[in-house]
Amino acid sequence: MWNSASVSLAITAALLAVLQIWWISSLMKRNQRRRLAEPLTASAFRDELEKIFRQSCIDES
């Protein structure tokens, strides 16, 4: 049913998929740390506050 070539291909594909998921998640974490480390501009700060207030209004209703 399964020959050695298809087993090797399946293992290689699974390892590459895991590696790709790990790579993407590490990039996302790094970008989030960079974004949080930067000070916000006045307009970005206002936008963040408005987003928080909108979410709190939605949560209360």
The first five atom37 places (N, CA, C, CB, O) and aatype in JSON, in Angstrom:
{
  "aatype": [12, 17, 2, 15, 0, 15, 19, 15, 10, 0, 9, 16, 0, 0, 10, 10, 0, 19, 10, 5, 9, 17, 17, 9, 15, 15, 10, 12, 11, 1, 2, 5, 1, 1, 1, 10, 0, 6, 14, 10, 16, 0, 15, 0, 13, 1, 3, 6, 10, 6, 11, 9, 13, 1, 5, 15, 4, 9, 3, 6, 15],
  "atom_mask": [
    [1, 1, 1, 1, 1],
    [1, 1, 1, 1, 1],
    [1, 1, 1, 1, 1],
    [1, 1, 1, 1, 1],
    [1, 1, 1, 1, 1],
    [1, 1, 1, 1, 1],
    [1, 1, 1, 1, 1],
    [1, 1, 1, 1, 1],
    [1, 1, 1, 1, 1],
    [1, 1, 1, 1, 1],
    [1, 1, 1, 1, 1],
    [1, 1, 1, 1, 1],
    [1, 1, 1, 1, 1],
    [1, 1, 1, 1, 1],
    [1, 1, 1, 1, 1],
    [1, 1, 1, 1, 1],
    [1, 1, 1, 1, 1],
    [1, 1, 1, 1, 1],
    [1, 1, 1, 1, 1],
    [1, 1, 1, 1, 1],
    [1, 1, 1, 1, 1],
    [1, 1, 1, 1, 1],
    [1, 1, 1, 1, 1],
    [1, 1, 1, 1, 1],
    [1, 1, 1, 1, 1],
    [1, 1, 1, 1, 1],
    [1, 1, 1, 1, 1],
    [1, 1, 1, 1, 1],
    [1, 1, 1, 1, 1],
    [1, 1, 1, 1, 1],
    [1, 1, 1, 1, 1],
    [1, 1, 1, 1, 1],
    [1, 1, 1, 1, 1],
    [1, 1, 1, 1, 1],
    [1, 1, 1, 1, 1],
    [1, 1, 1, 1, 1],
    [1, 1, 1, 1, 1],
    [1, 1, 1, 1, 1],
    [1, 1, 1, 1, 1],
    [1, 1, 1, 1, 1],
    [1, 1, 1, 1, 1],
    [1, 1, 1, 1, 1],
    [1, 1, 1, 1, 1],
    [1, 1, 1, 1, 1],
    [1, 1, 1, 1, 1],
    [1, 1, 1, 1, 1],
    [1, 1, 1, 1, 1],
    [1, 1, 1, 1, 1],
    [1, 1, 1, 1, 1],
    [1, 1, 1, 1, 1],
    [1, 1, 1, 1, 1],
    [1, 1, 1, 1, 1],
    [1, 1, 1, 1, 1],
    [1, 1, 1, 1, 1],
    [1, 1, 1, 1, 1],
    [1, 1, 1, 1, 1],
    [1, 1, 1, 1, 1],
    [1, 1, 1, 1, 1],
    [1, 1, 1, 1, 1],
    [1, 1, 1, 1, 1],
    [1, 1, 1, 1, 1]
  ],
  "atom_positions": [
    [[0.83, -1.18, 0.0], [0.0, 0.0, 0.0], [0.88, 1.26, 0.0], [-0.95, -0.01, 1.22], [0.82, 2.05, -0.94]],
    [[1.69, 1.46, 1.02], [2.6, 2.6, 1.08], [4.0, 2.11, 0.74], [2.57, 3.27, 2.49], [4.51, 1.18, 1.36]],
    [[4.61, 2.73, -0.24], [6.0, 2.38, -0.52], [6.93, 3.38, 0.15], [6.26, 2.34, -2.06], [6.46, 4.39, 0.69]],
    [[8.2, 3.12, 0.13], [9.14, 3.96, 0.88], [9.22, 5.38, 0.32], [10.53, 3.33, 0.85], [9.46, 6.32, 1.07]],
    [[9.01, 5.55, -0.96], [9.07, 6.88, -1.56], [7.91, 7.76, -1.06], [9.05, 6.79, -3.09], [8.11, 8.93, -0.74]],
    [[6.72, 7.19, -1.0], [5.58, 7.99, -0.55], [5.67, 8.29, 0.94], [4.27, 7.26, -0.86], [5.24, 9.36, 1.38]],
    [[6.21, 7.37, 1.73], [6.4, 7.63, 3.15], [7.42, 8.75, 3.35], [6.86, 6.35, 3.89], [7.21, 9.64, 4.17]],
    [[8.51, 8.7, 2.6], [9.53, 9.76, 2.69], [8.97, 11.1, 2.26], [10.74, 9.4, 1.82], [9.26, 12.12, 2.88]],
    [[8.17, 11.11, 1.22], [7.56, 12.35, 0.76], [6.59, 12.91, 1.8], [6.82, 12.11, -0.56], [6.58, 14.12, 2.04]],
    [[5.8, 12.06, 2.41], [4.85, 12.51, 3.42], [5.58, 13.07, 4.64], [3.92, 11.35, 3.83], [5.17, 14.09, 5.18]],
    [[6.64, 12.43, 5.08], [7.4, 12.91, 6.23], [8.07, 14.25, 5.91], [8.47, 11.88, 6.65], [8.05, 15.17, 6.73]],
    [[8.64, 14.36, 4.72], [9.28, 15.62, 4.31], [8.25, 16.74, 4.23], [9.99, 15.45, 2.95], [8.52, 17.85, 4.67]],
    [[7.09, 16.47, 3.66], [6.04, 17.49, 3.55], [5.56, 17.92, 4.93], [4.86, 16.96, 2.73], [5.33, 19.11, 5.15]],
    [[5.42, 16.98, 5.86], [4.97, 17.33, 7.2], [6.02, 18.17, 7.92], [4.68, 16.06, 8.01], [5.68, 19.14, 8.59]],
    [[7.28, 17.82, 7.77], [8.34, 18.6, 8.41], [8.42, 20.01, 7.84], [9.69, 17.9, 8.25], [8.62, 20.98, 8.58]],
    [[8.27, 20.14, 6.53], [8.29, 21.46, 5.92], [7.09, 22.3, 6.35], [8.33, 21.34, 4.4], [7.22, 23.51, 6.54]],
    [[5.94, 21.68, 6.5], [4.75, 22.4, 6.96], [4.95, 22.9, 8.39], [3.51, 21.5, 6.87], [4.59, 24.04, 8.7]],
    [[5.5, 22.07, 9.25], [5.77, 22.48, 10.63], [6.78, 23.61, 10.65], [6.29, 21.29, 11.46], [6.62, 24.58, 11.4]],
    [[7.83, 23.51, 9.84], [8.83, 24.56, 9.77], [8.23, 25.88, 9.28], [9.98, 24.12, 8.86], [8.57, 26.94, 9.8]],
    [[7.36, 25.81, 8.3], [6.73, 27.02, 7.78], [5.82, 27.66, 8.83], [5.92, 26.69, 6.5], [5.82, 28.88, 8.98]],
    [[5.05, 26.86, 9.55], [4.18, 27.39, 10.6], [5.02, 28.05, 11.7], [3.3, 26.28, 11.19], [4.67, 29.12, 12.18]],
    [[6.13, 27.4, 12.09], [7.0, 27.97, 13.11], [7.6, 29.29, 12.63], [8.12, 26.97, 13.48], [7.65, 30.25, 13.39]],
    [[8.04, 29.34, 11.38], [8.67, 30.54, 10.84], [7.68, 31.71, 10.8], [9.21, 30.26, 9.43], [8.02, 32.82, 11.2]],
    [[6.48, 31.46, 10.34], [5.46, 32.52, 10.25], [5.09, 33.01, 11.64], [4.21, 32.01, 9.52], [4.95, 34.22, 11.86]],
    [[4.93, 32.09, 12.59], [4.56, 32.53, 13.95], [5.68, 33.32, 14.6], [4.2, 31.32, 14.82], [5.41, 34.28, 15.33]],
    [[6.93, 32.96, 14.37], [8.04, 33.72, 14.95], [8.12, 35.11, 14.32], [9.38, 32.97, 14.75], [8.43, 36.08, 15.02]],
    [[7.85, 35.23, 13.02], [7.82, 36.55, 12.39], [6.7, 37.41, 12.94], [7.67, 36.41, 10.88], [6.89, 38.61, 13.17]],
    [[5.54, 36.81, 13.17], [4.42, 37.57, 13.72], [4.73, 38.05, 15.13], [3.15, 36.71, 13.72], [4.41, 39.19, 15.48]],
    [[5.33, 37.2, 15.95], [5.7, 37.6, 17.31], [6.73, 38.72, 17.29], [6.24, 36.41, 18.1], [6.63, 39.67, 18.07]],
    [[7.72, 38.61, 16.4], [8.75, 39.65, 16.32], [8.14, 40.98, 15.88], [9.86, 39.23, 15.35], [8.48, 42.02, 16.44]],
    [[7.25, 40.94, 14.89], [6.61, 42.18, 14.43], [5.74, 42.79, 15.51], [5.79, 41.91, 13.18], [5.67, 44.02, 15.63]],
    [[5.07, 41.96, 16.28], [4.24, 42.48, 17.36], [5.1, 43.15, 18.43], [3.4, 41.35, 17.99], [4.74, 44.21, 18.94]],
    [[6.24, 42.54, 18.77], [7.14, 43.16, 19.75], [7.67, 44.48, 19.24], [8.3, 42.22, 20.08], [7.77, 45.45, 20.0]],
    [[8.01, 44.55, 17.96], [8.49, 45.82, 17.38], [7.4, 46.87, 17.4], [8.98, 45.61, 15.95], [7.66, 48.03, 17.74]],
    [[6.19, 46.48, 17.05], [5.09, 47.45, 17.0], [4.77, 47.97, 18.39], [3.84, 46.81, 16.38], [4.46, 49.15, 18.55]],
    [[4.84, 47.1, 19.41], [4.55, 47.54, 20.77], [5.68, 48.38, 21.34], [4.3, 46.34, 21.66], [5.44, 49.18, 22.25]],
    [[6.88, 48.23, 20.84], [8.02, 48.98, 21.36], [8.05, 50.41, 20.84], [9.32, 48.27, 21.0], [8.65, 51.28, 21.47]],
    [[7.41, 50.66, 19.72], [7.42, 52.0, 19.14], [6.4, 52.9, 19.83], [7.14, 51.93, 17.63], [5.28, 52.47, 20.1]],
    [[6.78, 54.13, 20.12], [5.79, 55.06, 20.69], [4.74, 55.41, 19.63], [6.48, 56.35, 21.21], [5.04, 55.5, 18.44]],
    [[3.53, 55.61, 20.09], [2.44, 55.93, 19.17], [2.42, 57.41, 18.85], [1.09, 55.5, 19.76], [2.74, 58.25, 19.69]],
    [[2.05, 57.72, 17.64], [1.82, 59.12, 17.3], [0.49, 59.53, 17.92], [1.81, 59.34, 15.74], [-0.27, 58.69, 18.39]],
    [[0.21, 60.81, 17.92], [-1.03, 61.32, 18.52], [-2.26, 60.73, 17.81], [-1.08, 62.86, 18.46], [-3.23, 60.33, 18.45]],
    [[-2.2, 60.68, 16.49], [-3.36, 60.15, 15.76], [-3.5, 58.65, 15.95], [-3.25, 60.48, 14.25], [-4.61, 58.14, 16.03]],
    [[-2.37, 57.92, 16.03], [-2.43, 56.48, 16.27], [-2.96, 56.2, 17.67], [-1.05, 55.83, 16.08], [-3.72, 55.25, 17.87]],
    [[-2.55, 57.01, 18.63], [-3.05, 56.85, 20.0], [-4.56, 57.09, 20.05], [-2.33, 57.83, 20.96], [-5.28, 56.33, 20.7]],
    [[-5.02, 58.13, 19.37], [-6.46, 58.42, 19.32], [-7.21, 57.27, 18.66], [-6.72, 59.74, 18.55], [-8.28, 56.88, 19.13]],
    [[-6.67, 56.73, 17.59], [-7.31, 55.61, 16.91], [-7.4, 54.39, 17.82], [-6.55, 55.25, 15.63], [-8.43, 53.7, 17.84]],
    [[-6.33, 54.11, 18.57], [-6.35, 52.98, 19.5], [-7.4, 53.19, 20.59], [-4.96, 52.78, 20.13], [-8.13, 52.26, 20.93]],
    [[-7.48, 54.4, 21.13], [-8.5, 54.68, 22.15], [-9.9, 54.51, 21.59], [-8.32, 56.09, 22.71], [-10.76, 53.93, 22.24]],
    [[-10.13, 55.01, 20.4], [-11.45, 54.87, 19.79], [-11.8, 53.41, 19.57], [-11.52, 55.63, 18.46], [-12.95, 53.01, 19.77]],
    [[-10.83, 52.62, 19.16], [-11.07, 51.19, 18.96], [-11.42, 50.52, 20.29], [-9.84, 50.51, 18.33], [-12.32, 49.69, 20.34]],
    [[-10.7, 50.87, 21.35], [-11.0, 50.3, 22.67], [-12.39, 50.69, 23.13], [-9.95, 50.74, 23.7], [-13.13, 49.86, 23.64]],
    [[-12.75, 51.98, 22.95], [-14.08, 52.42, 23.36], [-15.17, 51.75, 22.54], [-14.2, 53.93, 23.23], [-16.21, 51.38, 23.09]],
    [[-14.94, 51.57, 21.24], [-15.94, 50.88, 20.41], [-16.13, 49.45, 20.89], [-15.5, 50.9, 18.92], [-17.26, 48.96, 20.95]],
    [[-15.03, 48.77, 21.22], [-15.13, 47.4, 21.7], [-15.84, 47.33, 23.04], [-13.74, 46.78, 21.82], [-16.64, 46.42, 23.28]],
    [[-15.57, 48.3, 23.92], [-16.23, 48.27, 25.22], [-17.72, 48.56, 25.07], [-15.57, 49.29, 26.19], [-18.53, 48.0, 25.82]],
    [[-18.1, 49.42, 24.13], [-19.53, 49.68, 23.9], [-20.22, 48.44, 23.34], [-19.72, 50.88, 22.94], [-21.36, 48.16, 23.69]],
    [[-19.54, 47.72, 22.48], [-20.12, 46.5, 21.91], [-20.26, 45.45, 22.99], [-19.26, 45.98, 20.75], [-21.26, 44.73, 23.03]],
    [[-19.27, 45.33, 23.88], [-19.31, 44.33, 24.95], [-20.42, 44.61, 25.95], [-17.97, 44.28, 25.67], [-21.0, 43.68, 26.5]],
    [[-20.73, 45.89, 26.18], [-21.76, 46.25, 27.16], [-23.16, 46.03, 26.61], [-21.61, 47.69, 27.59], [-24.09, 45.82, 27.4]],
    [[-23.35, 46.07, 25.28], [-24.69, 45.9, 24.75], [-25.1, 44.47, 24.65], [-24.8, 46.52, 23.42], [-26.22, 44.18, 24.22]]
  ]
}
